Amino acid sequence: MIPISLPSTEFFVFLFVSQLAGLALLGWLAVLAASRRARQRFGRRPWLHGGALLALAAMSAFYIFIRYVFWTVDREYDRLEAARRVTLEQPQTLGGVAMPAGARLVLEREGQPERYTEATFDAPVPAFGMRATRIVRYLRTEYDRETYEELGAHPHTLYLWGAGVQDVAGWRCDTTEKVEFRVEKKGARPEFESCTLGAGNRAGEIALPAGAEVRARKGDTYTNGHVEPLNWYVSVDSPEPLAVSGMLLGRPGLRLDDAHRLLGVASAALACPLRLGPYRYPAGTRVQSTAYPLNRRLPDAWVLSPDHGMTVQRDDGEALSEGMSVVQRGDGEVLATLPNAEAGVMLFATIEVEGAPSRASVRCPS
């Protein structure tokens, strides 16, 4: 944190008094200019009234000076802002993108187009595997650890926008929404990170809805060093349920491999009541695939957990309440009944913020 010295209370009091003095001075001068009688009164005691005018002028000088400083700072800021906004007069390659003449840039620093933070184009240009109409870059500046001399800057995050749905990194992305790229280290090529999906994407046999978000992942690393394979994570946030392995799931998070095949469901909720084996699950029951390390013992299984305040009924009359989970095969075979902690299930309370728009409930088809 950088310490900042704030002005004292006395500063603001004196500034206020100085402003009042300036207003009084302007008011007096206006009266003198408009009233002959006021000028006559002033002339009868010129030294007294003149001294009072000078005193008001002296007191108001501080406020005038502060206003002048603010004015000069604003002018310099406006000048710098104008200098940071440039239009290329001829084609130029910047940051790995061949930009045409007429491209509009916002620079991090005046006179350094290679350190642009935003670029806008009249027509789409090829950039990192898509056609972009706008690029926003976030730069990281590097310094010498001993001398603190600046060594240069490179982007660490890029957001690109384009026109319509485009093929990006094997996905059909809606490029009217931002497409994110990451740069792992200086000099590396930006790699696709995430986008909002358009129509026409699949995860194996599952048709992914438009509006879902896909994000690149390099596996899930656990504290013991184990890494679960994972290449893509698709988050579906829609009131329409998604059919996965015969279940209608609300707002699922899907784990996919490199070929976009389903590895498992990280989290979801039943959109409709479900009977699976001997259990009858109400809508809203939490659903996920078995995760590490449980998947080593019980692979290719589902974990179903009653959410807060829910009860799951079994055919023999036994009830399963919050805090417990059932591990089952897709055909209904019960493999285990475990506490949530052993099943790798975490339930989070829903927090509602007053005035915030309510989230649409997942619809169960009738």
Beta strands, then each sheet from edge to edge (+ up, - down):
strand 1: 85-87
strand 2: 92-94
strand 3: 97-99
strand 4: 104-107
strand 5: 116-127
strand 6: 130-143
strand 7: 150-161
strand 8: 165-168
strand 9: 171-174
strand 10: 179-182
strand 11: 191-196
strand 12: 201-203
strand 13: 206-208
strand 14: 213-216
strand 15: 220-221
strand 16: 227-228
strand 17: 232-235
strand 18: 242-244
strand 19: 247-256
strand 20: 262-270
strand 21: 274-276
strand 22: 279-281
strand 23: 286-289
strand 24: 302-305
strand 25: 311-314
strand 26: 319-321
strand 27: 324-328
strand 28: 334-339
sheet 1: 1+ 4- 5+ 6- 7+ 10- 11+ 14- 17+ 19- 18+
sheet 2: 1+ 4- 5+ 6- 7+ 10- 11+ 14- 17+ 19- 20+ 23- 24+ 27- 28+
sheet 3: 2+ 3-
sheet 4: 8+ 9-
sheet 5: 12+ 13-
sheet 6: 15+ 16-
sheet 7: 21+ 22- 25+ 26-
end
